[in-house]
């Protein structure tokens, strides 16, 4: 009986080891979190805003004007890292599923250029729109908000004249 228990315990421990190894493999695919964003503080406890990376966008707002419902709009928010160290973007999130951003995954060196590509799908939308993309980066402040605005006109489908 003890021999059977020892085998069961050994099998359970082996399965636990295999599962924990599988979890370790996937952890490398996870995104960098805000825990890694370290904004330096000087000896007086004051945040160092001079030596940190910094976004310098051509514009943080884009007005796509008036479009017809169902159209997709693409726009690139271009920027320069005007800071003194590498700029690392850890995430970019749209305010809804219709606004999908893509951002550089590699660090942007000082004076380096980058862009945030945004695609807005107007399917099912109408009227005035104000969508945002929130960036999380090792800048000060850590979040930057980009705006996308415009108006969507629904087509006159099925209206008899």
N, C-alpha and C positions, 0 to 999 in steps of 0.2 A: 504494500500500500504506500509506504514512504517513497519507494522507487517511482511509483506512478505520479505522486505529488511533485517530486523533484523534476520529472520530465515536463509536467504541465507548467511549473514555474519557469523552467528553462525556455520553453516555447513562448510563454508570455513575455519574458524579458527580451528574447530575440525579436519578437514582433514589435515591442516597444522601441527597441533600438533601430529597427528598420524604419518605422514611422518617423522617429525623431530625425533620422538622416534625411528622409524625404522632405521634411519641413525645412531643414537647413538649406537644401538645394533651392527651394523656392524663395527663401528670404533674400537671395541676391537679386531677385527680380523686382523687389519692392522699391517704391520711390523714396527719394531722400525726404526726410520729414523736417518739420520746423525745429526739431531738437538739434539739428546740425547747423542751424543758422546762428552764428555767433557774432553779435555786434559788439565790437570792442568798447571797453569802458576805460577811461583814464584813471589816474590815481585818486582824483577827487570824486569818482563815481559818476562822472558826466559821460554820456554816450558820445563816442567818437563818430561824428557824422562826416568828417573830412576824408578819412582813409577808406571808407567802405565803398563797395561798388554802387553805381547810381545809374538808373535809367534816364536817358535823355531822348524822349520820343519826339519825332517830327510833329505828331499830334496824338493825343489820347482819345480823341473823339472823331467819329466818322458818321456823316449823314448820307445815307444811300438814296435820299430823295423819295420819289413816289414810284412804286413798282406794282406789278400785278400779282395777285395772290398765286403762289406756286413757284415763283421765281426764287433762284438761289443767288445770293450775293456773296462775293468773296472780296476780302480786303486784307492788306498787310499793314500792320502797325510797325513801322521801322523805327529802330532805336540805335543809340550808341551807348556803350558803357563809358560814362564820363567819370567813373571812379578810379581809384588807384590800385584796385585788386580785381581778381576774376569775379565776374557776375555769374551766379548760379541760380537758374530758375528751377524751383522744385515742383511747381504745379501751375496750371492755367485752367480755370473752370468757368464755363459759360453759365449765365443766370438761368438758362433753361436748356432742354435737349435740342432746341432748334438752333442754338448758337454753339458751334464746335470750334475750339481753338487748337492750334498746333504751335509748339514753342521749341526753341533750341534745347536739346538735351545735354549738349556739351557746354562747358564754361566759356563765357565770352570775356576775352582779355581786355585790359584797359584800352580804351579808344577803339575797341572792336565793335563791329556792327552785327546786328541781329534783327529778326522780325518775328512777330506773332501773326500767324496766318489764321484768319477767322472766316468761317463759312456760316452764313445765316440762311436757313431754309424757311421761307414764308408760307409754306403749305399749311393751310388751315388757319392762318392768321389774317386779321384785317384791322384797319384803323391805324392810329399812331402807335409806333413801337419804340421802346427804349430798353435795349438789352445791354448787358455788361459782361465783361470778362475780367475775372479777378486773378491777378498774378501773385504768386508767393515766391519771394526770392531773398537772397542774402543782402538786401538793401535796407536803408533806413528811411521811412518805415518799411516793414517787411512785405506789406501788401500794396499793390498798385492796381487801380481800376481803369479799364478801358471801356469806352462807351460806343454804342452802335445805335443810331436812331434813324427813323424814316417813317413812311406811311405806306400801308398796303391797301390797294384797292381790290375788292372782290369782283370778279368778272360777273357780268349780268347774264347768268345762265338760267334758261327756262322762263324768261320774262317775255310775255306776248305784248306786242305793240299794237 
